[in-house]
């Protein structure tokens, strides 16, 4: 398996792990992941230097697609009981992406490791 395919499979697995942690990995949601992976495959083929950003970008793509269809995800576990808001992926375009509470600037978990919080 080439580096691009390995990277895409890893990103897919990380995002699916977070969806499972949040108990939202239904078939239609998994389809959103597949769409994001397909889109990012094309994106990296156009810009190979961006391969290190794929984990965070796929997480953001799925988060955006879920917002359009279902609402905010993943909800911030740091600020429970206050105004519900979603975690954000930071850096927005960078390596080693984390889910972060934008209100408290708390880094909650790496993409793929929400199971400790949700």
N, C-alpha and C positions, 0 to 999 in steps of 0.2 A: 504494500500500500504506500502510495507516495505521501509526502509531507502534507500537502493540502488536504487530502482525504482523511488522514489521521487527525489533523487539526479540527476538521469539521466534525468528525465522529466524537472527538473529545468534547467539543463545545456542545454538541447535541446532548451528550450524556450529562454534562454539568447542568444544563438548563432543565433537562428532564428530572434530574435529582431535586432541583429546587421546586419544580412543579409538583413532584410527588410529596415533598415535605409540606407543601401548602395544600395538599389533597385536591389539586385541580388538574391533574394529569389525565383528563378524559380524552377520548378519541379525537374530538374536534379540536382540542387544545394541542394535542400531539401533532395534528395536521398543521397547526400554526408554526410549530417548531420546524417541521419539514419544509415549509415554505420559506422560513427564515434561512435555513441551511442552504437551500437551493439559491436563494438570492445572494447570500454571502459567498457561495462558490463562484458565482459570476463576478462578484465584486473583487475577490482576491485574484481571480484570473486577470482582471484589468489592472490591479495594483498589487503585485506580489509582495511588496514591502509591508503591506497591511496585514499579513497573515497572523502576526502576534496580537492583533486587536480583535480577532474573530470571537473569542469567548464572550467578551463584553458586548460586542455588537449584536450577536445573536440573542443574548439575554435582553438587550434593549428592544430589539425587533419584536420579540415575543411579548414583552411587557406592553409595548405600544399596541400590538394587535389585540391583546387581552383588554386593554383600556377601551378600545373601540367597540368591542363585543360584550364584555362582561363587567368592566369596572376596574378599579385600581388593584394592582397586584405587584409584588407582595406587600401586604399591609405591614407597616412598621411595628415591630414587637417592642420597641423601646418606648414608644409614646402611647401605649394602649390606654384607653379611657379618655383620651383627649381627642382633638380633631383628627379623625383617621386620615392617614396619608400613606402613600406608597414609598417604599425604599427606592433609591436611585442607584444606578450603576455608575461608579466612579473608578478610574477616570472615564470620561465619556468616550474618549478615543485613546486608549492606551493599553498597556499590558497589565496583568495581574488585577483584573477588575474585582471590585468588592461591592456588595450591597451596603448602602450608606443611608442613614437618616439625615436628610437635608436640614431638618430643624435643629438637631442637636449636634450635627456633624460626627455622629457616632458611626464608626465602621462596624457593621453588624456581622458580616460573614463574607468570605470569598464567594464569587459566583460558583454554585455547585455545592455549597456547604450550609444552606439554610436549614437543614434538618436539625441543627442544634438549637434553633430559635423558633421554628414554627410547629 
